[in-house]
Amino acid sequence: MPAIRTYTRPMTGWWRRSSFYSWYMLREASSVIVTAYALVLLTGLWRLTQGEQAFDAWRASLASPLAIAFHLLALWLFVVHTLSWFKVMPKTMGFVRIGGKRVSDGAIIAAGRIAAVVCTIVAYALFRWGTS
Amino acid sequence: MIKRSNKPIFWALFGAGGMLCALFGPVLVFITGIAVPLGFGASPDAMSYPNVLAFAQHWLGKLVLLAVISLFLFHGCHRMYHALHDFGVHVSSGMKAAFHGFAALGSLAALVLLIKVG
C-alpha cells in the first residue's frame, strides 16, 4: 500500500516565531537546569561519603569558571521558574475563597512570589546562622 | 476492574518538586554554586567537610538533602519528558519509564548515600 502523503505543516524552529513561544521554551529549558543542579548535589553527596579528600576535590571543582558560569545560568533560570510557577498558579490551583469572595488571580500570584522572597530570606539567614 | 492511572503519582511529585524549587531553588543555587565557591556572602569554610558531614548526618539535614535531590529530579525529568513533544519527538511509554526511572534511580542513590554517610 502506498504511503499516504498528506501535507504536514513544518514546525522547525517554531519557538522563534513569536516571543510568547520563546518565553515558553525558556521556561521549559529551566527543567533541564533543575535536573542538572540536582545531579550536582547528588555528586557532592557521593563525594562526601568517599571522605574528606574526595569532597574537597568536588568543592574545588565548584569554584572553576565553568561551574560558576553554570550556576549563574542556573540562578537566572531558577528565578524564571519561580516567577512563572506562581504566574500560572491561579490556573493550576482551584479557586480560593476567603469570606465567600474569590481571591483574585493577581493576589494569588503576589502571595506566591512574596512567599518565595520570605523563603529565600529565611533559608539564607539559617545558612548564615548555621555556618557562623 | 478499571486499570488505575499512575498519572497522579508523577503529577504529585512534579508539583511538590516545582513548589520546592520555586520557593527555595534560587537561594540554594546562590549558596552552593555562587556564594560559597566565590566566598561572597558566605564564610569560605561554610561547606567544609566537617560542616557538610554534620549536616548530612543529622536527620533534618538528611530530609532536606533527600527532598531537594529527589523532588528536583522528579520535577525536572517529568517536564523534560513532556517537552520532548515540543521538539517534535513522538513519545512512547518506554521513554516515559526512562525519564521517571532516571529520577527514581537518582532518588534511590541519594537515599543509599544518606544511609551510608551515617
gemmi code that builds the backbone of each chain (N, CA, C; Angstrom):
import gemmi

chains = {
    "A": [
        ("MET", (0.842, -1.196, 0.000), (0.000, 0.000, 0.000), (0.881, 1.251, 0.000)),
        ("PRO", (0.623, 2.168, -0.927), (1.481, 3.355, -0.939), (1.224, 4.225, 0.284)),
        ("ALA", (2.264, 4.857, 0.746), (2.125, 5.727, 1.918), (1.248, 6.919, 1.566)),
        ("ILE", (0.384, 7.277, 2.481), (-0.483, 8.432, 2.245), (0.335, 9.697, 2.427)),
        ("ARG", (0.312, 10.530, 1.427), (1.127, 11.750, 1.503), (0.227, 12.955, 1.755)),
        ("THR", (-0.027, 13.227, 3.011), (-0.808, 14.415, 3.354), (0.160, 15.538, 3.701)),
        ("TYR", (-0.325, 16.743, 3.640), (0.525, 17.898, 3.959), (0.770, 17.972, 5.459)),
        ("THR", (2.023, 18.068, 5.829), (2.369, 18.265, 7.233), (3.016, 19.632, 7.373)),
        ("ARG", (2.429, 20.428, 8.218), (2.958, 21.781, 8.402), (4.352, 21.712, 9.026)),
        ("PRO", (5.345, 22.335, 8.416), (6.684, 22.275, 9.029), (6.705, 23.040, 10.353)),
        ("MET", (7.319, 22.422, 11.347), (7.340, 23.034, 12.686), (8.759, 23.367, 13.130)),
        ("THR", (9.722, 23.278, 12.194), (11.110, 23.544, 12.574), (11.250, 24.973, 13.113)),
        ("GLY", (11.895, 25.070, 14.241), (12.153, 26.393, 14.811), (10.902, 27.167, 15.185)),
        ("TRP", (9.846, 26.424, 15.547), (8.559, 27.098, 15.831), (8.646, 28.062, 17.002)),
        ("TRP", (9.556, 27.820, 17.943), (9.593, 28.674, 19.144), (10.208, 30.041, 18.864)),
        ("ARG", (10.752, 30.203, 17.641), (11.305, 31.511, 17.299), (10.273, 32.394, 16.598)),
        ("ARG", (9.067, 31.839, 16.363), (8.077, 32.584, 15.584), (7.407, 33.692, 16.383)),
        ("SER", (7.377, 33.549, 17.689), (6.765, 34.610, 18.487), (7.432, 34.659, 19.842)),
        ("SER", (7.460, 35.829, 20.459), (8.148, 35.961, 21.736), (7.421, 35.148, 22.811)),
        ("PHE", (6.104, 34.945, 22.631), (5.351, 34.135, 23.584), (5.877, 32.708, 23.586)),
        ("TYR", (6.138, 32.157, 22.377), (6.682, 30.793, 22.271), (8.096, 30.734, 22.838)),
        ("SER", (8.874, 31.800, 22.593), (10.254, 31.816, 23.087), (10.282, 31.780, 24.611)),
        ("TRP", (9.385, 32.532, 25.238), (9.303, 32.527, 26.694), (8.863, 31.164, 27.210)),
        ("TYR", (7.952, 30.546, 26.482), (7.501, 29.200, 26.845), (8.688, 28.233, 26.847)),
        ("MET", (9.512, 28.310, 25.784), (10.649, 27.397, 25.689), (11.706, 27.698, 26.743)),
        ("LEU", (11.876, 28.983, 27.060), (12.828, 29.347, 28.112), (12.377, 28.748, 29.444)),
        ("ARG", (11.071, 28.829, 29.689), (10.507, 28.267, 30.920), (10.752, 26.765, 30.954)),
        ("GLU", (10.531, 26.105, 29.811), (10.721, 24.649, 29.776), (12.203, 24.284, 29.895)),
        ("ALA", (13.080, 25.167, 29.394), (14.523, 24.903, 29.489), (14.958, 24.835, 30.950)),
        ("SER", (14.230, 25.524, 31.823), (14.615, 25.504, 33.236), (14.527, 24.095, 33.814)),
        ("SER", (13.720, 23.202, 33.212), (13.623, 21.835, 33.744), (14.947, 21.090, 33.568)),
        ("VAL", (15.683, 21.411, 32.503), (16.977, 20.755, 32.267), (17.963, 21.182, 33.357)),
        ("ILE", (17.969, 22.484, 33.663), (18.926, 23.000, 34.639), (18.557, 22.539, 36.056)),
        ("VAL", (17.267, 22.379, 36.347), (16.843, 21.871, 37.663), (17.361, 20.448, 37.842)),
        ("THR", (17.239, 19.639, 36.779), (17.748, 18.265, 36.828), (19.261, 18.263, 37.003)),
        ("ALA", (19.942, 19.116, 36.234), (21.404, 19.176, 36.305), (21.868, 19.588, 37.702)),
        ("TYR", (21.170, 20.559, 38.304), (21.554, 21.021, 39.635), (21.373, 19.902, 40.671)),
        ("ALA", (20.282, 19.140, 40.540), (20.072, 18.008, 41.455), (21.222, 17.007, 41.312)),
        ("LEU", (21.720, 16.822, 40.082), (22.831, 15.889, 39.866), (24.138, 16.427, 40.451)),
        ("VAL", (24.308, 17.753, 40.417), (25.494, 18.368, 41.049), (25.478, 18.066, 42.549)),
        ("LEU", (24.308, 18.249, 43.181), (24.194, 17.981, 44.626), (24.378, 16.492, 44.925)),
        ("LEU", (23.819, 15.646, 44.057), (23.958, 14.192, 44.253), (25.427, 13.787, 44.163)),
        ("THR", (26.154, 14.393, 43.220), (27.589, 14.125, 43.093), (28.315, 14.533, 44.378)),
        ("GLY", (27.950, 15.711, 44.908), (28.567, 16.183, 46.145), (28.330, 15.216, 47.299)),
        ("LEU", (27.115, 14.695, 47.380), (26.772, 13.740, 48.438), (27.583, 12.456, 48.277)),
        ("TRP", (27.748, 12.034, 47.025), (28.527, 10.827, 46.745), (29.990, 11.045, 47.144)),
        ("ARG", (30.545, 12.227, 46.788), (31.925, 12.540, 47.146), (32.091, 12.651, 48.662)),
        ("LEU", (31.033, 13.125, 49.341), (31.071, 13.252, 50.803), (31.275, 11.898, 51.463)),
        ("THR", (30.608, 10.859, 50.908), (30.722, 9.517, 51.501), (32.095, 8.906, 51.240)),
        ("GLN", (32.872, 9.503, 50.294), (34.188, 8.950, 49.971), (35.304, 9.528, 50.827)),
        ("GLY", (34.958, 10.521, 51.654), (35.978, 11.067, 52.545), (36.338, 12.502, 52.214)),
        ("GLU", (37.195, 13.072, 53.075), (37.497, 14.497, 53.008), (38.195, 14.902, 51.708)),
        ("GLN", (39.133, 14.061, 51.263), (39.889, 14.407, 50.058), (38.976, 14.489, 48.836)),
        ("ALA", (38.116, 13.489, 48.686), (37.196, 13.454, 47.556), (36.237, 14.632, 47.613)),
        ("PHE", (35.752, 14.950, 48.829), (34.797, 16.046, 48.976), (35.453, 17.385, 48.650)),
        ("ASP", (36.720, 17.559, 49.086), (37.411, 18.812, 48.794), (37.656, 18.970, 47.293)),
        ("ALA", (37.880, 17.844, 46.601), (38.050, 17.901, 45.145), (36.749, 18.369, 44.487)),
        ("TRP", (35.610, 17.893, 45.005), (34.311, 18.324, 44.478), (34.111, 19.818, 44.723)),
        ("ARG", (34.483, 20.269, 45.921), (34.343, 21.699, 46.249), (35.230, 22.558, 45.349)),
        ("ALA", (36.449, 22.056, 45.082), (37.354, 22.808, 44.203), (36.765, 22.902, 42.797)),
        ("SER", (36.107, 21.823, 42.347), (35.520, 21.843, 41.003), (34.372, 22.858, 40.925)),
        ("LEU", (33.703, 23.101, 42.061), (32.618, 24.086, 42.077), (33.145, 25.506, 41.881)),
        ("ALA", (34.413, 25.729, 42.189), (34.993, 27.068, 42.074), (35.597, 27.311, 40.696)),
        ("SER", (35.555, 26.312, 39.804), (36.097, 26.510, 38.459), (35.205, 27.479, 37.680)),
        ("PRO", (35.803, 28.226, 36.719), (34.995, 29.206, 35.959), (33.780, 28.570, 35.279)),
        ("LEU", (33.944, 27.345, 34.799), (32.837, 26.660, 34.115), (31.681, 26.415, 35.086)),
        ("ALA", (32.026, 25.973, 36.319), (30.995, 25.703, 37.324), (30.295, 26.991, 37.743)),
        ("ILE", (31.073, 28.070, 37.877), (30.478, 29.364, 38.249), (29.531, 29.828, 37.140)),
        ("ALA", (29.967, 29.690, 35.877), (29.118, 30.081, 34.751), (27.832, 29.256, 34.750)),
        ("PHE", (27.968, 27.939, 35.005), (26.783, 27.075, 35.057), (25.815, 27.546, 36.144)),
        ("HIS", (26.349, 27.880, 37.328), (25.471, 28.259, 38.436), (24.851, 29.638, 38.237)),
        ("LEU", (25.572, 30.538, 37.515), (24.969, 31.840, 37.197), (23.794, 31.647, 36.238)),
        ("LEU", (24.004, 30.789, 35.223), (22.915, 30.453, 34.292), (21.764, 29.796, 35.048)),
        ("ALA", (22.125, 28.883, 35.958), (21.109, 28.176, 36.743), (20.319, 29.155, 37.604)),
        ("LEU", (21.018, 30.099, 38.231), (20.337, 31.068, 39.092), (19.287, 31.846, 38.292)),
        ("TRP", (19.669, 32.266, 37.078), (18.751, 33.009, 36.226), (17.525, 32.145, 35.860)),
        ("LEU", (17.775, 30.896, 35.447), (16.655, 30.042, 35.044), (15.799, 29.623, 36.247)),
        ("PHE", (16.415, 29.491, 37.431), (15.639, 29.167, 38.629), (14.709, 30.336, 38.969)),
        ("VAL", (15.199, 31.559, 38.766), (14.336, 32.724, 39.020), (13.195, 32.758, 37.990)),
        ("VAL", (13.513, 32.428, 36.736), (12.468, 32.320, 35.701), (11.427, 31.294, 36.145)),
        ("HIS", (11.908, 30.157, 36.678), (10.988, 29.123, 37.152), (10.100, 29.658, 38.277)),
        ("THR", (10.728, 30.343, 39.248), (9.951, 30.864, 40.386), (8.864, 31.826, 39.900)),
        ("LEU", (9.252, 32.760, 39.016), (8.283, 33.745, 38.535), (7.156, 33.066, 37.759)),
        ("SER", (7.515, 32.126, 36.859), (6.482, 31.511, 36.019), (5.629, 30.519, 36.816)),
        ("TRP", (6.250, 29.860, 37.818), (5.496, 28.889, 38.624), (4.311, 29.578, 39.322)),
        ("PHE", (4.578, 30.768, 39.858), (3.494, 31.471, 40.545), (2.591, 32.217, 39.567)),
        ("LYS", (3.139, 32.535, 38.381), (2.315, 33.202, 37.365), (1.176, 32.283, 36.896)),
        ("VAL", (1.470, 30.978, 36.805), (0.430, 30.046, 36.342), (-0.397, 29.494, 37.500)),
        ("MET", (-0.019, 29.849, 38.744), (-0.704, 29.245, 39.893), (-2.224, 29.475, 39.913)),
        ("PRO", (-2.736, 30.651, 39.524), (-4.194, 30.792, 39.505), (-4.863, 29.768, 38.585)),
        ("LYS", (-4.115, 29.284, 37.569), (-4.686, 28.296, 36.640), (-4.500, 26.873, 37.146)),
        ("THR", (-3.429, 26.621, 37.911), (-3.143, 25.240, 38.316), (-3.825, 24.867, 39.628)),
        ("MET", (-4.230, 25.841, 40.413), (-4.939, 25.501, 41.649), (-6.406, 25.909, 41.532)),
        ("GLY", (-7.239, 25.349, 42.392), (-8.658, 25.672, 42.348), (-8.918, 27.079, 42.837)),
        ("PHE", (-10.156, 27.515, 42.694), (-10.497, 28.845, 43.199), (-10.298, 28.891, 44.706)),
        ("VAL", (-9.735, 29.983, 45.172), (-9.569, 30.179, 46.611), (-10.590, 31.214, 47.042)),
        ("ARG", (-11.377, 30.865, 48.070), (-12.371, 31.830, 48.548), (-12.064, 32.197, 49.984)),
        ("ILE", (-12.076, 33.483, 50.260), (-11.947, 33.963, 51.640), (-13.194, 34.776, 51.936)),
        ("GLY", (-13.949, 34.346, 52.947), (-15.184, 35.037, 53.306), (-16.190, 35.051, 52.162)),
        ("GLY", (-16.230, 33.932, 51.377), (-17.198, 33.825, 50.292), (-16.787, 34.542, 49.021)),
        ("LYS", (-15.717, 35.335, 49.093), (-15.279, 36.065, 47.899), (-14.077, 35.400, 47.279)),
        ("ARG", (-14.065, 35.286, 45.955), (-12.950, 34.651, 45.264), (-11.723, 35.545, 45.309)),
        ("VAL", (-10.589, 34.928, 45.686), (-9.338, 35.686, 45.716), (-8.892, 35.922, 44.270)),
        ("SER", (-8.524, 37.133, 43.940), (-8.176, 37.472, 42.559), (-6.873, 36.790, 42.125)),
        ("ASP", (-6.724, 36.617, 40.816), (-5.512, 35.991, 40.266), (-4.266, 36.758, 40.704)),
        ("GLY", (-4.363, 38.069, 40.634), (-3.212, 38.904, 40.986), (-2.768, 38.699, 42.423)),
        ("ALA", (-3.741, 38.521, 43.322), (-3.414, 38.323, 44.738), (-2.720, 36.982, 44.948)),
        ("ILE", (-3.168, 35.938, 44.206), (-2.543, 34.610, 44.335), (-1.098, 34.667, 43.849)),
        ("ILE", (-0.894, 35.322, 42.689), (0.455, 35.439, 42.127), (1.361, 36.209, 43.093)),
        ("ALA", (0.851, 37.318, 43.613), (1.649, 38.141, 44.527), (1.980, 37.368, 45.803)),
        ("ALA", (0.990, 36.634, 46.342), (1.219, 35.868, 47.570), (2.311, 34.824, 47.364)),
        ("GLY", (2.280, 34.147, 46.213), (3.284, 33.131, 45.902), (4.671, 33.731, 45.814)),
        ("ARG", (4.773, 34.871, 45.152), (6.086, 35.499, 44.977), (6.612, 36.056, 46.296)),
        ("ILE", (5.701, 36.581, 47.118), (6.124, 37.061, 48.445), (6.620, 35.874, 49.278)),
        ("ALA", (5.899, 34.734, 49.178), (6.321, 33.524, 49.905), (7.722, 33.103, 49.477)),
        ("ALA", (8.015, 33.213, 48.178), (9.345, 32.842, 47.674), (10.420, 33.767, 48.247)),
        ("VAL", (10.107, 35.051, 48.337), (11.072, 36.015, 48.906), (11.314, 35.696, 50.385)),
        ("VAL", (10.215, 35.404, 51.118), (10.343, 35.073, 52.544), (11.183, 33.805, 52.712)),
        ("CYS", (10.915, 32.776, 51.908), (11.675, 31.520, 51.994), (13.144, 31.758, 51.698)),
        ("THR", (13.423, 32.619, 50.714), (14.807, 32.938, 50.356), (15.534, 33.586, 51.534)),
        ("ILE", (14.872, 34.572, 52.153), (15.493, 35.284, 53.279), (15.699, 34.330, 54.465)),
        ("VAL", (14.677, 33.532, 54.767), (14.760, 32.604, 55.899), (15.871, 31.576, 55.665)),
        ("ALA", (15.925, 31.004, 54.445), (16.931, 29.979, 54.152), (18.342, 30.564, 54.239)),
        ("TYR", (18.518, 31.770, 53.694), (19.844, 32.388, 53.721), (20.240, 32.744, 55.159)),
        ("ALA", (19.277, 33.241, 55.945), (19.556, 33.582, 57.344), (19.932, 32.319, 58.130)),
        ("LEU", (19.210, 31.216, 57.891), (19.515, 29.946, 58.563), (20.913, 29.463, 58.188)),
        ("PHE", (21.239, 29.621, 56.895), (22.559, 29.212, 56.417), (23.659, 30.040, 57.103)),
        ("ARG", (23.454, 31.369, 57.193), (24.445, 32.232, 57.835), (24.575, 31.911, 59.315)),
        ("TRP", (23.414, 31.662, 59.951), (23.406, 31.363, 61.373), (24.088, 30.024, 61.645)),
        ("GLY", (23.840, 29.053, 60.776), (24.383, 27.697, 60.960), (25.873, 27.586, 60.660)),
        ("THR", (26.398, 28.517, 59.859), (27.795, 28.386, 59.458), (28.683, 29.479, 60.049)),
        ("SER", (28.104, 30.314, 60.928), (28.914, 31.405, 61.515), (29.760, 30.892, 62.666)),
    ],
    "B": [
        ("MET", (-12.204, -4.751, 36.546), (-11.667, -3.636, 37.321), (-10.954, -2.644, 36.398)),
        ("ILE", (-11.195, -1.389, 36.619), (-10.575, -0.363, 35.787), (-9.109, -0.213, 36.181)),
        ("LYS", (-8.265, -0.225, 35.155), (-6.842, -0.056, 35.433), (-6.585, 1.379, 35.885)),
        ("ARG", (-5.953, 1.510, 37.026), (-5.706, 2.846, 37.569), (-4.542, 3.513, 36.861)),
        ("SER", (-4.667, 4.800, 36.643), (-3.599, 5.562, 36.014), (-2.515, 5.871, 37.046)),
        ("ASN", (-1.256, 5.881, 36.596), (-0.170, 6.250, 37.512), (0.098, 7.746, 37.459)),
        ("LYS", (-0.728, 8.460, 36.691), (-0.502, 9.890, 36.492), (-0.498, 10.708, 37.797)),
        ("PRO", (-1.463, 10.454, 38.721), (-1.474, 11.282, 39.940), (-0.173, 11.223, 40.732)),
        ("ILE", (0.497, 10.065, 40.730), (1.742, 9.927, 41.489), (2.802, 10.856, 40.906)),
        ("PHE", (2.990, 10.768, 39.579), (4.026, 11.586, 38.951), (3.644, 13.065, 38.968)),
        ("TRP", (2.348, 13.324, 38.857), (1.892, 14.709, 38.928), (2.184, 15.289, 40.313)),
        ("ALA", (1.948, 14.514, 41.350), (2.192, 14.986, 42.725), (3.682, 15.243, 42.950)),
        ("LEU", (4.533, 14.324, 42.455), (5.984, 14.506, 42.603), (6.448, 15.722, 41.810)),
        ("PHE", (5.879, 15.898, 40.606), (6.197, 17.077, 39.782), (5.782, 18.356, 40.513)),
        ("GLY", (4.589, 18.350, 41.090), (4.067, 19.536, 41.766), (4.859, 19.881, 43.015)),
        ("ALA", (5.175, 18.849, 43.803), (5.947, 19.081, 45.029), (7.329, 19.620, 44.683)),
        ("GLY", (7.953, 19.031, 43.660), (9.276, 19.484, 43.226), (9.227, 20.902, 42.689)),
        ("GLY", (8.190, 21.208, 41.940), (8.051, 22.553, 41.378), (7.879, 23.604, 42.448)),
        ("MET", (7.102, 23.263, 43.473), (6.875, 24.224, 44.560), (8.156, 24.414, 45.374)),
        ("LEU", (8.817, 23.303, 45.706), (10.073, 23.393, 46.473), (11.110, 24.213, 45.705)),
        ("CYS", (11.163, 23.956, 44.403), (12.109, 24.645, 43.534), (11.781, 26.133, 43.433)),
        ("ALA", (10.486, 26.456, 43.347), (10.074, 27.857, 43.215), (10.375, 28.635, 44.496)),
        ("LEU", (10.186, 27.983, 45.649), (10.376, 28.671, 46.924), (11.850, 28.746, 47.321)),
        ("PHE", (12.581, 27.634, 47.164), (13.943, 27.562, 47.699), (15.038, 27.386, 46.633)),
        ("GLY", (14.655, 27.119, 45.373), (15.644, 26.860, 44.326), (16.682, 27.961, 44.159)),
        ("PRO", (16.239, 29.214, 43.909), (17.237, 30.269, 43.658), (18.224, 30.460, 44.811)),
        ("VAL", (17.736, 30.429, 46.055), (18.641, 30.662, 47.184), (19.614, 29.489, 47.352)),
        ("LEU", (19.166, 28.265, 47.051), (20.061, 27.103, 47.134), (21.182, 27.203, 46.102)),
        ("VAL", (20.806, 27.546, 44.868), (21.814, 27.692, 43.809), (22.790, 28.799, 44.176)),
        ("PHE", (22.266, 29.890, 44.724), (23.138, 31.001, 45.108), (24.127, 30.568, 46.193)),
        ("ILE", (23.632, 29.848, 47.208), (24.508, 29.453, 48.325), (25.563, 28.452, 47.860)),
        ("THR", (25.114, 27.313, 47.267), (26.071, 26.239, 46.962), (26.897, 26.503, 45.715)),
        ("GLY", (26.341, 27.286, 44.761), (27.021, 27.430, 43.479), (27.766, 28.733, 43.303)),
        ("ILE", (27.384, 29.776, 44.058), (27.998, 31.082, 43.846), (28.623, 31.630, 45.138)),
        ("ALA", (27.820, 31.737, 46.204), (28.300, 32.384, 47.431), (29.475, 31.636, 48.055)),
        ("VAL", (29.326, 30.325, 48.244), (30.382, 29.563, 48.919), (31.628, 29.411, 48.034)),
        ("PRO", (31.496, 28.972, 46.750), (32.720, 28.832, 45.929), (33.477, 30.144, 45.752)),
        ("LEU", (32.756, 31.279, 45.683), (33.433, 32.560, 45.476), (33.755, 33.265, 46.790)),
        ("GLY", (33.282, 32.690, 47.916), (33.497, 33.339, 49.203), (32.826, 34.695, 49.271)),
        ("PHE", (31.639, 34.790, 48.659), (30.925, 36.050, 48.520), (29.605, 35.923, 49.281)),
        ("GLY", (29.520, 36.586, 50.435), (28.305, 36.486, 51.242), (28.223, 35.181, 52.009)),
        ("ALA", (29.366, 34.521, 52.156), (29.414, 33.276, 52.921), (30.834, 33.088, 53.413)),
        ("SER", (30.979, 32.438, 54.575), (32.341, 32.189, 55.043), (32.954, 31.093, 54.166)),
        ("PRO", (34.266, 31.195, 53.868), (34.877, 30.275, 52.909), (34.794, 28.804, 53.321)),
        ("ASP", (34.747, 28.531, 54.639), (34.661, 27.125, 55.055), (33.227, 26.736, 55.439)),
        ("ALA", (32.242, 27.470, 54.903), (30.846, 27.168, 55.204), (30.483, 25.753, 54.755)),
        ("MET", (31.041, 25.340, 53.606), (30.765, 23.988, 53.112), (31.992, 23.097, 53.273)),
        ("SER", (32.683, 23.255, 54.411), (33.838, 22.396, 54.685), (33.353, 20.971, 54.943)),
        ("TYR", (34.280, 20.036, 54.821), (33.928, 18.617, 55.004), (33.248, 18.352, 56.349)),
        ("PRO", (33.814, 18.842, 57.477), (33.124, 18.565, 58.758), (31.723, 19.175, 58.835)),
        ("ASN", (31.575, 20.394, 58.303), (30.260, 21.053, 58.328), (29.209, 20.270, 57.552)),
        ("VAL", (29.548, 19.922, 56.301), (28.581, 19.235, 55.438), (28.324, 17.823, 55.955)),
        ("LEU", (29.375, 17.188, 56.501), (29.204, 15.840, 57.061), (28.217, 15.883, 58.229)),
        ("ALA", (28.398, 16.878, 59.102), (27.494, 17.015, 60.255), (26.063, 17.261, 59.777)),
        ("PHE", (25.926, 18.069, 58.720), (24.597, 18.357, 58.159), (23.955, 17.081, 57.608)),
        ("ALA", (24.748, 16.296, 56.866), (24.214, 15.082, 56.241), (23.968, 13.968, 57.259)),
        ("GLN", (24.588, 14.085, 58.449), (24.390, 13.040, 59.467), (23.217, 13.348, 60.384)),
        ("HIS", (22.744, 14.594, 60.342), (21.580, 14.981, 61.136), (20.314, 14.566, 60.388)),
        ("TRP", (19.303, 14.099, 61.127), (18.090, 13.603, 60.431), (17.411, 14.693, 59.621)),
        ("LEU", (17.454, 15.931, 60.126), (16.819, 17.031, 59.406), (17.599, 17.358, 58.123)),
        ("GLY", (18.920, 17.308, 58.228), (19.768, 17.535, 57.060), (19.533, 16.469, 56.003)),
        ("LYS", (19.410, 15.204, 56.448), (19.123, 14.097, 55.530), (17.807, 14.346, 54.793)),
        ("LEU", (16.809, 14.779, 55.563), (15.480, 15.029, 54.995), (15.549, 16.125, 53.931)),
        ("VAL", (16.282, 17.206, 54.253), (16.419, 18.327, 53.314), (17.109, 17.852, 52.037)),
        ("LEU", (18.237, 17.125, 52.194), (19.002, 16.683, 51.024), (18.187, 15.727, 50.157)),
        ("LEU", (17.490, 14.777, 50.810), (16.695, 13.813, 50.046), (15.555, 14.521, 49.318)),
        ("ALA", (14.866, 15.435, 50.010), (13.738, 16.146, 49.396), (14.209, 16.965, 48.204)),
        ("VAL", (15.304, 17.704, 48.387), (15.782, 18.570, 47.300), (16.227, 17.727, 46.103)),
        ("ILE", (17.095, 16.739, 46.335), (17.623, 15.955, 45.212), (16.496, 15.180, 44.522)),
        ("SER", (15.699, 14.470, 45.304), (14.677, 13.603, 44.721), (13.561, 14.403, 44.021)),
        ("LEU", (13.036, 15.402, 44.689), (11.918, 16.147, 44.099), (12.364, 17.003, 42.918)),
        ("PHE", (13.588, 17.553, 42.985), (14.091, 18.306, 41.826), (14.231, 17.368, 40.626)),
        ("LEU", (14.717, 16.142, 40.880), (14.876, 15.181, 39.781), (13.522, 14.802, 39.189)),
        ("PHE", (12.554, 14.491, 40.051), (11.232, 14.099, 39.537), (10.577, 15.261, 38.791)),
        ("HIS", (10.739, 16.471, 39.324), (10.158, 17.642, 38.670), (10.803, 17.869, 37.297)),
        ("GLY", (12.127, 17.884, 37.267), (12.849, 18.145, 36.026), (12.612, 17.072, 34.971)),
        ("CYS", (12.679, 15.799, 35.380), (12.522, 14.705, 34.416), (11.096, 14.665, 33.863)),
        ("HIS", (10.109, 14.907, 34.709), (8.710, 14.924, 34.264), (8.517, 15.993, 33.187)),
        ("ARG", (9.110, 17.154, 33.421), (8.928, 18.237, 32.448), (9.749, 18.021, 31.191)),
        ("MET", (10.957, 17.438, 31.328), (11.752, 17.159, 30.132), (11.021, 16.141, 29.251)),
        ("TYR", (10.380, 15.163, 29.905), (9.619, 14.162, 29.158), (8.501, 14.832, 28.359)),
        ("HIS", (7.780, 15.748, 29.008), (6.678, 16.422, 28.318), (7.167, 17.427, 27.278)),
        ("ALA", (8.414, 17.917, 27.439), (8.950, 18.885, 26.480), (9.419, 18.198, 25.198)),
        ("LEU", (9.596, 16.868, 25.238), (10.045, 16.149, 24.039), (9.108, 16.422, 22.866)),
        ("HIS", (7.814, 16.468, 23.157), (6.804, 16.720, 22.124), (7.064, 18.054, 21.422)),
        ("ASP", (7.499, 19.048, 22.203), (7.743, 20.380, 21.638), (8.914, 20.373, 20.664)),
        ("PHE", (9.787, 19.367, 20.801), (10.917, 19.245, 19.895), (10.622, 18.259, 18.763)),
        ("GLY", (9.361, 17.889, 18.622), (8.949, 17.008, 17.541), (9.283, 15.552, 17.767)),
        ("VAL", (9.530, 15.168, 19.009), (9.812, 13.762, 19.322), (8.511, 13.088, 19.747)),
        ("HIS", (8.165, 11.990, 19.075), (6.958, 11.270, 19.467), (7.282, 10.356, 20.632)),
        ("VAL", (6.608, 10.577, 21.749), (6.984, 9.847, 22.960), (6.296, 8.487, 23.024)),
        ("SER", (6.935, 7.571, 23.728), (6.394, 6.236, 23.936), (6.368, 5.973, 25.437)),
        ("SER", (5.702, 4.879, 25.817), (5.659, 4.558, 27.249), (7.045, 4.179, 27.751)),
        ("GLY", (7.884, 3.651, 26.844), (9.254, 3.315, 27.223), (10.046, 4.549, 27.611)),
        ("MET", (9.828, 5.623, 26.844), (10.521, 6.877, 27.147), (10.046, 7.449, 28.470)),
        ("LYS", (8.751, 7.306, 28.724), (8.206, 7.793, 29.990), (8.864, 7.035, 31.146)),
        ("ALA", (8.988, 5.723, 30.974), (9.618, 4.900, 32.012), (11.075, 5.304, 32.195)),
        ("ALA", (11.744, 5.648, 31.076), (13.152, 6.021, 31.165), (13.328, 7.319, 31.959)),
        ("PHE", (12.506, 8.318, 31.672), (12.639, 9.608, 32.362), (12.278, 9.493, 33.843)),
        ("HIS", (11.160, 8.838, 34.133), (10.776, 8.709, 35.533), (11.686, 7.711, 36.256)),
        ("GLY", (12.157, 6.715, 35.507), (13.074, 5.735, 36.095), (14.398, 6.384, 36.478)),
        ("PHE", (14.855, 7.334, 35.642), (16.094, 8.062, 35.944), (15.952, 8.828, 37.259)),
        ("ALA", (14.796, 9.506, 37.412), (14.552, 10.256, 38.652), (14.468, 9.310, 39.854)),
        ("ALA", (13.841, 8.151, 39.648), (13.706, 7.180, 40.737), (15.071, 6.625, 41.129)),
        ("LEU", (15.914, 6.342, 40.123), (17.262, 5.819, 40.400), (18.107, 6.844, 41.151)),
        ("GLY", (18.013, 8.093, 40.719), (18.743, 9.169, 41.390), (18.306, 9.319, 42.841)),
        ("SER", (17.000, 9.210, 43.070), (16.460, 9.309, 44.432), (16.949, 8.152, 45.288)),
        ("LEU", (16.962, 6.970, 44.675), (17.428, 5.780, 45.396), (18.909, 5.927, 45.754)),
        ("ALA", (19.684, 6.454, 44.804), (21.115, 6.680, 45.060), (21.300, 7.646, 46.226)),
        ("ALA", (20.503, 8.725, 46.237), (20.600, 9.707, 47.327), (20.265, 9.050, 48.662)),
        ("LEU", (19.220, 8.217, 48.656), (18.801, 7.533, 49.887), (19.914, 6.619, 50.407)),
        ("VAL", (20.501, 5.829, 49.497), (21.572, 4.905, 49.883), (22.769, 5.672, 50.445)),
        ("LEU", (23.143, 6.765, 49.764), (24.297, 7.565, 50.208), (24.034, 8.207, 51.569)),
        ("LEU", (22.780, 8.638, 51.793), (22.458, 9.267, 53.079), (22.485, 8.257, 54.222)),
        ("ILE", (22.169, 7.002, 53.910), (22.268, 5.951, 54.938), (23.747, 5.638, 55.186)),
        ("LYS", (24.509, 5.577, 54.072), (25.925, 5.233, 54.141), (26.725, 6.272, 54.935)),
        ("VAL", (26.309, 7.533, 54.850), (27.078, 8.611, 55.473), (26.984, 8.564, 57.006)),
        ("GLY", (26.026, 7.802, 57.490), (25.950, 7.545, 58.921), (25.101, 8.514, 59.722)),
    ],
}
model = gemmi.Model(1)
for chain_id, residues in chains.items():
    chain = gemmi.Chain(chain_id)
    for i, (resn, *xyz) in enumerate(residues, 1):
        res = gemmi.Residue()
        res.name, res.seqid = resn, gemmi.SeqId(i, " ")
        for name, pos in zip(("N", "CA", "C"), xyz):
            atom = gemmi.Atom()
            atom.name, atom.element = name, gemmi.Element(name[0])
            atom.pos, atom.b_iso = gemmi.Position(*pos), 0.0
            res.add_atom(atom)
        chain.add_residue(res)
    model.add_chain(chain)
structure = gemmi.Structure()
structure.add_model(model)
structure.setup_entities()
